[in-house]
């Protein structure tokens, strides 16, 4: 199959399944489709009205019976993790812990997340950017 975006010929499994399309596959390859979706999401995030509407949609979804059941199941299956994150958030809110402004690993400014090496020590965290946090979590799995 040939991707309509990049024009490259690729194997059939490089395209997402799509029953409404000819051949049962989307006519844009997975790589091009992901790039398109990232760009679209980035553009939408610049629109405050879209962000507010998406936040409202997400909250409404979480309040459905299925959303509540998912939350309860997550908290039961990850009780130590949930309790550690909750304790950390409360400590930051109460001013007992100062949240870093930069990632401790790559020193990038911006959003940082608390990474727990051990959930039994909820206030011992490394402040990492989402990219470094994801990389660290992937290594631990």
N, C-alpha and C positions, 0 to 999 in steps of 0.2 A: 504494500500500500504506500501511497505517496501522501505526505502531510501537506495540507493546503496552506499552512503558514510558512514552514521552513523549506518546503519543496524537496525534502529528503525522502528517499525511499527507505522504508523500514519494515521490519517484520510485523505481522498482524498483532502480536501481543504488545507492541509498543503503542497501541491505540486503546482507549477505553471502550468498553462495550456500550452500545447504545442501540436498543432494539428498533427505534424509529428511523435510523439511518440505513442507507443502502449497505448491504454487507454486514449489518449488525454492529458496526464499529463507528465511533466518532471520526470525522475526517481530519481532525487535528491530533497530532501525536501527544502523548502524555507530557513530554517535556514542554512543548509549546503551550499546552493547555494550562499547566501549572504556572508558567510564566505569565500567561494572560490573567489567571485568577489572582496571582500576587499583585500585579499592577492594578487590577480592578479594585481589590481590597484596599490597597494603599490610597487610591484615588477616592474611594468612598469614605475612608477614615478622615479625609480632609473636610468632609461635609458634616457639620454638627447636627443637622436634622437627621441624616442617615444614621449617625452614631446613636442619637437618642432613640430613634425608632428601633434600631437593632438591639439596644440595651433593653428596651421595653419588651420586645419579642422574646428575647432570651429569658428574661425574668418570668414572663407569662408561661413559657415552656417549662421552666423549673417548678412552677406551682401546680402543674398538672399531676394527677395521681402517679403517672409513670415517672415524671421528674422527681417527685418526692420519694418514690420507692428507690430510684437510682441513688439519691442522696443518702438515704438510710442505709442502703446496701454498701455504699462506698465507706461510710463512717464505721460500719461494723467490720468490714474487711480490712480497713486501714486505721484501726482505732489509735494505735500509737502515733502514727503519722499525723492524724487529725488533731490529737491532743497536743502534740509538739507544736504544730503550726498555730493552733489556737493560743497556746501559752506565749509563743513568740509574738504574735500579733498584739496580744494584750500588753506585753512588756513594752513594745514599741509605742503603743498608744499611751501608756502610762508614763512614758519617759524613762523607764528603767534601762532601756537599751537604745542606743543611738544607731539609726539605720544609716549605713554608708551612702555616699552620693555616687561613688565610683565602684566598679567591679574590682574585687581584690585580686583577681587573676590577670585580667588584661588592662585594667585601669581605665576602661571606657566609662565616661560619664553617662548618666541617664538612669533608666529603670534598673533596679537591682532586686534580687530575690534572695531570701535566706535559705542556704543549703545546709541541711542537717547530715552530718556523718553518722550520728547516733541519735535516734529519736528519744532515748531515755534521758538525754541531756538537751532539753528543748531550747535552752538559751545559749547554747554553744553553736553558733552558725558561722558560715562563710557567706559574705555578701557577694553574689555573682550576678552578672548580666544574664538575660535569658539564654543567650547562645552558650556561654560557658557552663551555665547550670544544666542545660540539656546535655551537653557533652559529658559532664561529670556524672549525671544520672545514667546515661547510656553505658558508661564504663562500669558502673556498679551493678548493672543488671546481669 
